[in-house]
Amino acid sequence: MENLKIIKTQQPKIKNLTDLGFGKIFTDHMFVMDYTEDKGWHDPRIVPYGSLSVDPSASVLHYGQGVFEGLKAYRNKEGEIQLFRPEANFARLNRSAEKLCIPQFDEELALKYLKALLKMEKDWVPSEPETSLYIRPYIIATEAFLGVNPSQNYKFIIILSPVGAYYPEGFKPVKIMVEEKYVRAVRGGLGEAKTMANYAASLLAGEEAKKKGFSQVLWLDGINQKYVEEVGTMNIFFKIDGEVITPPLLGSILPGITRDSVIKILKSWNIPVKEERISIDEVFQAYKNGKLEEVFGTGTAAVISPVSELVYKGETALVDNYDDESLVTKLYNYLLGIQYGTEEDQFNWVQKL
Ligand SMILES: *Cc1c(COP(=O)(O)O)cnc(C)c1O
């Protein structure tokens, strides 16, 4: 930490923390650190937010060698700033890095650097209900070389973006199209890494679904297109006949921290929850039998996102009877309560700045 250099901006931006949306504005400063083979990770610094200078041949621009994370800082009712399981995000960033041949970094140190950056930018954490400061750590390969090899140089960067409430008009169920044509990832591939390639692979399917009036697609497994995987920015859960089921982490699914938190909360509430493969046919069979009670996605951005409609091979499963007694509502309120400090943090998930 002693070697963390700080260069303050001479032109602080005018903060307008209303009508934020998602990921559109960025704070005054960012964190940057470099990697070279001889020095390892070095020169950690907080500098004014601004353009990067990378060589046009930098490997990330050609071969996509890069990984990222997404987490949030929340302002509690005392005005303090708190993080939700940030150590899990840095652990996952290192696991993603390993899959992409990116060198490991010191997770504890990275968290200290993040906290130092947040302390400088604390006035950028909005205070309106359900707003937050979105944190985007990422690592990119910067070696100037067109050969297909793991890069010898990298940059580790953290940028911050104040974001609005995900549901400005209240908790709103989404319509999802089950993807029959495209696949996102296969076992043995990059599906479990938070890497840019997975998002590139999902754009076309997402656009086609949006044209048909859906907000996202539900991916099926890449081999048989039979088993449910995830939504692409969210993991998926089904409540069937009183039991909650979510696909297991077999390598092609992103191991969501919200997913893990939801499983732990359900267990603590004594609600049966299992991580098991479930085929899309089983989901529709449960619907036809009147046993599909709830469907929801989990992820940092939306926290919990109820699904009202699933469409597959021309059939529609409608699950639109969500109310205050629904599991989705209880999970949403409880998780947000922990994140914003209005619920007791019984799992020790919160770290204050
Ligand atoms: C980030 C992400 C999620 C959600 O993970 P959280 O840790 O809960 O935010 C789910 N699926 C994919 C593909 C992701 O990239």
The ligand as an SDF file (V2000), in Angstrom:
LIG
                    3D

 15 15  0  0  0  0  0  0  0  0999 V2000
  -21.5030  -11.6990  -13.7690 C   0  0  0  0  0  0  0  0  0  0  0  0
  -22.3610  -12.7540  -14.3500 C   0  0  0  0  0  0  0  0  0  0  0  0
  -23.4150  -13.3520  -13.6320 C   0  0  0  0  0  0  0  0  0  0  0  0
  -23.8410  -12.8940  -12.2560 C   0  0  0  0  0  0  0  0  0  0  0  0
  -22.8380  -13.0080  -11.2940 O   0  0  0  0  0  0  0  0  0  0  0  0
  -22.9320  -12.1870   -9.9290 P   0  0  0  0  0  0  0  0  0  0  0  0
  -21.6610  -12.4910   -9.2290 O   0  0  0  0  0  0  0  0  0  0  0  0
  -24.1070  -12.6980   -9.2000 O   0  0  0  0  0  0  0  0  0  0  0  0
  -23.0770  -10.7610  -10.3140 O   0  0  0  0  0  0  0  0  0  0  0  0
  -24.1140  -14.3820  -14.2410 C   0  0  0  0  0  0  0  0  0  0  0  0
  -23.7980  -14.8080  -15.4830 N   0  0  0  0  0  0  0  0  0  0  0  0
  -22.7990  -14.2570  -16.1970 C   0  0  0  0  0  0  0  0  0  0  0  0
  -22.4750  -14.7870  -17.5420 C   0  0  0  0  0  0  0  0  0  0  0  0
  -22.0420  -13.2160  -15.6600 C   0  0  0  0  0  0  0  0  0  0  0  0
  -21.0580  -12.6710  -16.3750 O   0  0  0  0  0  0  0  0  0  0  0  0
  1  2  1  0
  2  3  1  0
  2 14  2  0
  3  4  1  0
  3 10  2  0
  4  5  1  0
  5  6  1  0
  6  7  2  0
  6  8  1  0
  6  9  1  0
 10 11  1  0
 11 12  2  0
 12 13  1  0
 12 14  1  0
 14 15  1  0
M  END
$$$$
